[in-house]
Amino acid sequence: MKIFHYRDIAPQIFNLLVRRRFRFQFELIPYEATGLSCRKIANLFLAGLNQFVLPRRPLGRPVFAQVEPANICNLSCPLCLTTSVTPSRRAAVLPFETFRTFIDELGDYLLLIVLWNWGEPFLNPDLGRMIAYARARGILTHCSTNANMRLDDARIRELVASGLDTLIVGVDGASETTYQKYRQGGTLAAATDNIRRILDARRRLGADRPRINIRFVVMQHNEHELPMVEAMARELGVDFLTLKTVDMPAVHGADVDDRWAPGDSRYQRYEYETGTRRRRARAFRCVRPWKRVTLQAGGEIVACEFDYRNDAAFGTLLPDGSVTAIWKGEAAARFRGAFHHGDNESPFCRACTLRDRVAEDCTVARVF
């Protein structure tokens, strides 16, 4: 999940330095950060420099944050790594006070904050407050949901009024049978009803946000419904329809690809040789620990959202603590040093589902 390539900065130098705006894509959705402060612009360039020198303690601050509002979920998707299948992590909902500490310290530096990880964000009752608090600091906000909880009118109004930029709704089927094979415990009817209600509230309030992106994870059992999903998305009137390759962590068994990978190679995350994932020939250079920060629902700060067990947590953020002290602390420095020199033994890195992927991004197509 790249925010942008630093080579894309060069054509935007004038806009960045004079107009104080920067355009980029995240998961194929366009964003434009405007009214950038000198501090935020300088941090963007420092983050670019970090990618070349890879210091143990990065220059500047992160430009991108992933925050997990909750690590619990109302559904039981077979490939997901929520706390229900990860007993080493306690179930948690991120306190607003911890989030406020996080934003108060990093608000002058962040371009984008992604509000999800291994859980359903809307199970945090403070989600609307969190979005509004981040937007008040000029941070673009991006959230994801299965849209299978009952959202009353007040909650939907709060969502629209919060200033959320984009809301992904996971819809992995155009029929109930297909949808429920993966989104176990949910219904397609509930998801589409909530989409309609959010769009209706947006129209009533005269707002153009949040933009709604139906995200279809292409799998073996649902790829035949792609045309029907497109028709449904257009009928609903959403802003985007994107297609994503399925994440198949090895922890789910050696036959996980046989059970879930689609037959159409355009939507496969990996190339296969006699049924086995082919190792990627070109080098995989990951810079996540240098340009981003991930805050888990329990307050842990980790190198990457795929550290779902907190195997290499840098530390835990308390309401009166410091993000920077943890992100640049000794545990983080040791991790980056080992990571940079190829000595990283972290289980989540060894089992990385991104390393051998064919496409540069997990989201492989934007239909509209």
Buried (B, 14 or more C-beta within 10 A) or exposed (E): BBBBEBEBBEEBEEBBEEEBEBBBBBBBBEBEBEEBEEEBBBBBBBBBBBBEEBBBBBBBBBBBBBBBBBBBBBBBBEBBBBBBBBEEBEBBBBBBEBBBBBBEBBBBBBBBBBBBBBBBBBBBEBBBBBBBBBBEBBBBBBBBBBBBBEBEEEBBBBBBBBBBBBBBBBBBBBBEEBBBBBBEEBEBEBBBBBBEBBBBBBEEEEEEBBBBBBBBBBBBBBBEBBEBBBEBBEEBEBBBBBBBBBBBBEBBEEEBBEBBBBEEEEBBBBBEEEEEBEEBEEEEEBBBBBBBBBBBBBBBBBBBBBBBBBBBBBBBBEEEBBBBBBBBBEBBBEBBBBBBEEEBEBBBBEEBBBBBBBBEBBBBBBBE
